[in-house]
Amino acid sequence: MAVSDSYVRIRLNFEQKAMLKREFKRRRRSGFSAFVLWLFLGLFGVHLFYLGRVAVGALKAAIFAFIVYGFYSALNGGLMSLTAFGCLAWTLADVFFLRKMLIECNEKIEKALIKEIAEMGAPQPPAPEAARDPSADEGGAKRPGTPEADEFIGAARGGLQRLAGFYDETGDKNLKREIREVCSAIERVVNYISENPGYVQRARKLSKIYIPEAIALLKEYIPIEREDMMSDETAESRRRVETGLDAIEHYAEEILGSLHQIKHNEIRDRSEVLDRSLRMEGSNHRADSTENG
């Protein structure tokens, strides 16, 4: 089953995202450096090597070497002049494509980094429902749980895949950011329920109502976005999508907050019971000691 880079990126944890940001900042290509290389060494194709276009850069360097050799060897002057003019025109034309080449190069670098980080431990997508054991986690290991928790986790992970698909399809950078944040919130809830399946009833609305509603809104909006229709209908559809995604994120945060509070209260109650029990045992022990004395 193919795994999209978007799916993997969305599901990276905080440390992995920090690593991605740090490594991308170190490896990414600079627009200023690309321009300087083009300005001073463009005829040699050095800027093309810098932007990852090694084959094209090698071709340009070979053409320039041929021109130099031709002039020094007194080859056909007309042919050499035409070749030199073509190489110069090619170099001048490159400046108009520098930005596009820079974006494509940095995208390749980012995708390679995502793949590296994924291989180091980023989670894999869920298996197809027909082949998936509901009582197993993503690595196939058995985990304790309940049928309700398994159903919730399966539905939520299926929703994550659908949202990752919309992340790939949309060209709206703001929408990509919103989808990424929502998927991160859903993932936190899923992880919590995986570890604490007894609390699944409090999260069921997420997989039953909020996620399907957001998917339906995105399914309606993406074709409109593709047609690039700047209309009131487009704006209204985009607004509904934003509202639906915000609702998921807020509900997920509300769930996590309430579940953490409940668990904290339970731990506190157990501690108080244990403390009372220890005090009673201490009192009984002192009473027995007094009677024996």
Phi, psi and omega in degrees: 000124182290142180245121180285149177299326181296318180298313181295316182299317181300325187265007174294145177279180186300316182295320181291322177294322178296320178295318179300314181296317182293314182290323179294320178298326181283324187263342186297155179273144182264135177295323180295315180297319179298319181293318180297317178297320178295318185295317186260332184232021183298324180297332179275351181079018183296324180296331178289320175299318181298324183268016173083006180263070189294315183297315180293320178297319178296320178298316181293319178298321179295319178297317180295320178297321178296321179296313179299315179298319182296318181292321180287332182266002178059044175287182182311114185297321180295318179295317181295319180296318179295318179296317180296319179296319178296319179295320179294317179297320177299315180298316179295323180292331182301330183297332180282345181250003183301315183297316180297317179295323179296314180298314181296321179296314181293327176295319178296319179297316181295317179297321179295321179294317178301318180296317179299312183293323178298319180291338178278354177144008176293144184295148177266159181288157180294151178288160176303146186304325184293330185256004188262135174274115184300338182268007180249151176275189186293334179274357180094356181282144178291138177229145178293145180181193178231160177303323180295318179294319178297318179297316180298313183296317178298316180294319181294319180290326173298319176297323177299319178296317179297317180295322177296325176297317177293326177301319178292323188282324186283147175257002182276111183297323179295321179293321176302315180298317180296317179296319180298317180294320180295317180297324177296319179294317179298317182299322179295320178295316180300316179297321180294316180293327177300322181275336183227069186297341180293344182262011188299329182301329182284347183248000187298326181300331182299314182274336184272328188238301191293310182294311178301323180294317178296320179297317179298319180293319178292322178298327178282324187279320187303314177299324178295319179297320180299322180285352178055046181269108178273089183219172177297325180296318179297314181297320180292320179295319179296321179295320179295320178299314180299318179296317180296318179292319177299320180298318178298311184298315181295319181293319179298317179294323178295318179299310182299318179299314182291321180293320177296321179293317179299314181295321178299317179296320180296317179297319179296317180296318179296322179296320180294318178298315179297319180297316179296321180296319179293321179295319179296319179297320178297318179296315179298321181294318179294322178297318179296321180295320180295316180296320181291329179289000000 
